[in-house]
Amino acid sequence: MRCMNKGFRAICVLALLVTSTFALAAVNGQIPQAYRDAIEIQNLRDPTPAQLNQSERLLLSIGINNPKDKYFLIGMANLAITKIRTHFDNEPSKWFQEGLKTLNKANTVFPEDYEILTTYSKLYLSVKKEDEAIEFATRAKSIDSKRPEAHLLIQKIENIRTYNAALNLFESYRGKTSDLNRAERLLYSIGDVYPDSPYFLIGMGILAYYRGYLGRDDYTPEALNESFRKLSRASSQHPNFYDGYLYLGYVQNHKKLLNQAMTSANRAIDIDAQDPRAYLLKATILYHQDEIDDSIKVLDQLQSRKDLSIEQKSTLYYWLASNHRYAKRIGEAEMYYQMAVDNQPRDKWALQNYALFCIYETGEYEQAISLINQSLLYDKTNSNYQILAMAYDQKATHIFVETKDARKAIPFFIKSIKANPEYAKAYYGLGVAYSNLG
């Protein structure tokens, strides 16, 4: 390039100096200041789109002169990670692919580089791919075991796995105390080393919530209050942690703080718009606010998704059934209760919910008895016998009222009492039936 005048020549010299500076930095292992400034912006708790654009411009000031510069490429990959973390454009898969393409290019120029490998690990971790993340962190550690970043990444991934194991125990909890004890031990394996970790603090708030579980949809007020305190405090310390707001919303919903619960659900959606659990919570809150059509709209949108777990599908069908039942659309309600049972044929809640619906809405007492007997094959808890007693009692009452034939009703009152000897209503019905025998 020829410089035609002094001013333009000065610009050319400046460009050469900038290029030489970054090239020398790459050769000597020095980190460009523009890279430092860009990363400082990316490390903000909630960088704005304008700040992220500023970070990108700083990195381009390096890459425009040397598109293969290591720190330019790492910085651009980190920018993609930050965009995933901050839900920029709500397109995590797009930014993951951008980051991966950038790192693959960097890895071609600088194979098996410690900083590139740890950035790979962070990129995979940002989209919850822990297996790939730990593989890259382990490779980085094998290159330089004295540097801390790979060690910290491995520990973080192990904490995530431990937390997820505890969370799985919580979300499949059906009243078995040993499951909660096991989850508590898992959480303390994090908290004993990292007492301020969000996985420990929020996990303990979730534990308090499940400790107060009484059955079906009931929790002790003391447990809800303890969970509320812990989750409120933990969420303020870790405001970008999805589960903190999700479970805070659950607790607020049970405490009838519906507006606050909706705020928590929406905050969880802001943090991760892809996770279905906050939408299920939102639909639940709308149901309790008597916003039935809005609740069904949220649930219908979830029905088309292919990524729901078995448990999430059951929750979805339950609330669709509940909404349609509330709206007196009995046929639709029954369809969703049946879908919940088909989805989890051994789940006592699905079987019990459908049985109760049959008892009180459709009068299909034999169907209710069949559903509870199916549940009893897998779970001998009192709640099953209580509902079985209700079904037999209602069948006996129906026979007695419709036919006036006490002899036909009496055997079913007796079956009700055998199922639940404390069910006073069946004793009363049996007494009335006997008195009608003369």
N, C-alpha and C positions, 0 to 999 in steps of 0.2 A: 504494500500500500504506500503511495506517495503522499507526503504531507505538503499541500500546496501553499500554505501560509503559516505564519508564526502561531496564530491561535489554534489552527487545526493541528499543527505539529505538536503543540503542547498537549492537546487531547490525545494524540497518538501515543506520546510518551507516557502520559498518565495511564492509558489503557495497558501499555506494555508493562508498566510498573505494577499495576494491579494484578495482571496475569502472572508476572514473575513472582510476586509476593505469594499468591495462592499456590503456584506451582512449587515454590520453595517450601511453603508450609507443608504441602503434601509430602514432599521429599523428606523434610526434617521431622515430620511427625507433629508439627505445630498445628494447633486448632485455630482456624480463622475466626476473628472477632465476630464477623457477620453470622457465622454458625452459632457461636455462643449466644448472641442476641436472639437469634431465631428460636433456639431451644428454650431460652428463658421465657419467651412468649408462650411457647407450646406447653410449658410446665405450669402455667397459671391454672388455678382451679377451674375457672370457666371462661376461657378466652373467647372473645366475641369474633364473629366472622371477619370484621375489619382487622382485628389483631392477627388472625390467622393469615389474612391476605398480606399483612405487613411481614409476617414471618416468612411467607413464600417469596416475597420480593427480596428479602435479605439473602435467602438461599440462592435465588436466581442471580444475584450479584456475584456469586461464586461460580455457579454453573454456566453462566453465559460465556465465560472465558475458558472454562474447562469442564465440559459436561460429564467427564469421567472422574471428577474430583470426588474423593471418598467422602468428605464431609458434606458436600452438596447432596450426594446420593443418600447418605444416612439421614441427613436432615429432612429430605423430601419423604423418605419412608416414615420417619417419626411424625411428620406433618400428617400423613395418612392415618397413622395410629391415633393422633390427637383428634382428627376429624371423626374417627369411629367413636372415640371416647365421648366427644361432645355432641354426637348425633348430628353432625353437619350434613344438611340435605336429607337426613334420615336414609342414607344409602350405604350401610356398612359394607355390603358385598362389593360395591363399586370401589370404595377406598381401600378395602383389603386387596383387591386385584391390582390397584395402582401401586400400593406399597410393595406387594410381592414382585411386580414387574421391575420396580426400581431396585429392590434388593437383589434380584437375580442378575441384573446388570452389574451391580456393585460386586457381587460374588464372582462374576466372570473376570473382572479387573483385579480384584483383591481376594483370591480364594482363601477360604478358611481363616478369615480375619476375625479377631475376637469381637470387635465392636459391631461388625456386620452380623455375626452369628447371634449376639445378644439382641440386636434389633429384630432379626427374624423371630426370635423367641417372643419378644414383646408384641410383634404384629400378630402372631398366632394366638397369643393370650388375649388380645383385644377382641377376638371373635370366638373366644371360649374353646379353642382347640388346644387343650392342655397337653395332649400326647405329643403333638408336634412342637409345642412350646418348650417342653422339658427336654426333648431331643436336641434342639439347637442350643439351649442353655448348657446342657451337659457337654456338647462338643466345644463350646466356648471355654468351659471350665477345664477341659483336658488340654487346651492350648495354653492357658495361663491360669493356674490354680490360685495364684496369689491375689489376683484382682477380685474385688468383692461383688461386682454386678451379677455375674453368673450365679454365684452362691445365693444372692438375694432373690434372684428370679426363681431358682430351684426351690427355695424355701417358700416363696409366695405360691408357687404352683402346688406344692405339697399342702399348704394351708387351704388353698381353694378346694383341693380334692377332699381333704378332711372335712371341711365345712359342708361340701356337697353331700358327703356320706351322712352327716348329721341331718342335713335338710331332707334327704330322702327318707330318713327315719321319721322325721316330723310329718312330712306330707303323705306318708302311708300309715300314719298312726291311727290305730283303732282301739285305743284304750289299754294297750299292753305296757305296763309301767317299765318293764325291762328295756323296751325300746328307747324310752326317754332317758333312762340311766346310761345306756350305751351312747346315746347322742351327747349327753353331758360330758362323758369321759372324752369323747372325740373333741369337743369344744375346748375342754381344759388342756388338751394336748397342744392346742394353739395358744390359749391364754396364759399358760404357765411360762411361756417363752416370750410371747408378744401380747401383753395385757391390754394394749391400746389398739390391737388389730380389729378392724371392722368385722372380720369373720367371727371373732370371739364375742365382741360386745353385742352385735346384732343377733348372733346365735343365741346368746343368753337371754335376750329379750323374747326371742321366739320360743325358747324353752319354757320360760315363765308362762307364756300364753297356753302352751299345750299342757303344762302341769295343772292348769285349772279346768281341764276338759271334764265335763260331767256326762256327756253322752249326747248324740244327735247334734243339736245346735246350741248347747248350753255350756257356759263357763262360769266359774266362781267369780264374784266381783273382786275378791282380793287378788286373784291371779291376773285379771284384766288390768287392775290398777298397777300392779307390779310390772307387768309387761309394758303398759303404756309409759311408765316412767323410764324404763330401760331403753325402749325403742326411741322415745323422744330424744333422750340424751345422746344415744348412739347416732341417730340420724343427723343431729346438729353437728356432731363431730365428723361425720362421714356423709356429707350431703349428696354424694353421687352414687351411693350404694342402693341399688334397686330394692333389695329385700327389706331394707330398713323401712322404707315408705310403704311397701306392699303390706307388711305385717302390722305396721302402725295403722294402716287403713282397716285391716281386719279387726283389730282391737277397737278402734273408734266406731266401726260398724256395730259391734256387739254392745258397746256402751251407748248406742243410740245417738252418737255424735255424727250424724249423717253428712252434714256439710263439711266437717273436718275430714271425714273418711273420704269423701269425694275429692277433696284437695290432695290428700295423700295418694289416692289412686291415680289422679292426673299427673302428679309429680313422678310417680313410678313410670307412667307411660312416657313422660318427657325424657326420662333417663334411658329407657329401653322400649322403643315402640314396637319391637318385634315379639317380646315376651307376652304370651297370652294371659298370664295370671292376673295382671292388673285390669284387663278388660273384663274378665270374669268377676272380679271384685266390683268393678264399676256397674256391671249389670245387676249384681246383688244389691248394691246401694240404691240403684234406680227402682228396683222392685220394692224395697222398703220405703221409698219415697212415693209409692203408688204411681210411678211413671212407667206403667206396664209396657206401652208401645215402644218407648225408648229403650227399655231393658231388652225387649225382644229383638230390636234392631241391632243392638250390640252383639247379642248372642247369635243372631243369624249370620252376621259377618264372620264370626269365629267358626261357624259350621263349615265354611268352605276351606278352611285351612287344613293342610295335610300334616302339620307338625305338632298336633296336640298329643299329649301323653294319654294313656288309658284313663288315668285318674282325672285329667282335665276334661276328657270327653264325658265322663260320668257327671262331673260338676256342671258342665254345659247342658246336658240332657235334663239334669235335676231342675235347673233354674228355668229352662224352657218349659218343662212340665208345670212348675210352680206358677209361672206367669200365665200360661194358658188356663190353668185351673182357676186362678184368681179372676181371670176374665170370663169364666164359665164356658170356656171352649173345652168341654170334657173329652171329646174325641181326640183332639190334638194333644191334650195333657196325657191321656192314656198311652198314646203312641210314644211319647218321649220317656215316660216311665218304663215302658217295655224296652225301648232302645238302651236305657241305662242298664237294665238287667242283662240284655244281650251283650252289652259291652263288657260287663263284669259279672258273670253268672254266679260268682261266689261272694260277691260283696254284700255284706249284711245291710249296709245303708240303702243300696239300690233296691234290694229285695224288700226291706221294711217300708221304704217310702211307697213303693208300688202297692204293697199289701194294705197300708193305711188308706191309700187312695181308693182301693177296692172296697174297703169297709165303709168309708164315709161318703164316697161320691157315687159309686156305681152299684153298690149292694152285691158285688160278686164275692160272697163270703167264701165259697169253695176255692176260688182263685187266690184269695188272701191266705187261706189255710195252706194251700199248696206252696205259695211263695215262702211262707215262714218255715214250713217243714224243709224246704230246700235250703234255707239259711241255717237251720239247725244242724244240717249235715256237716257244716264247717265251723259253726260258732254256737256254743251252748250258753251264751250269756243271758242274763235275766231279761234284757229288753226283748229278745225273741219270744220268750215264754209269755211276757206281758202282752205283746201284740197278738200272739196265738190265742190267749185267753179272751181278748177283746173280740177276735174274729168269731170264736165259738159262741160267746155271749150274744153277739149281734145276730148270728144265725139263729140261735135259739129264740131270741126275742122276735125276730121276723116270723118264724114259724108259728109262734104262739099268737102273735097279733093277727096274722093273715088267716090262719086255719082254726084258731081257738082250740087246737088239739094239744093239750098239755103233755100228753104221753110222748108225742113226737119231739117236743121241745126239751123235755127233761134230760135226755142223754147228752145234749149239747151244752146245757148249763153245767152238768157234771164234768164234761171234758174241759170246760172253761176253768172250773175250780181246780182240776188236776194240773192244768198248765200253770196256773198262778193261784195258789191257795190264799193269797192276800187280796184277791180281786173281789171287793165287797159287792159290786153290782151283780155278779153272777149268783152270789148267795141270795140276794134279794129276788132275782128273777126265779131262781129255783124254788124259793119259798112261795112265791105267788103261784107258780105252776102247780106245786103240790096242793096248795089250798083250793085250786080249781078242780082237783080230782074228786073232791067231795068226801 
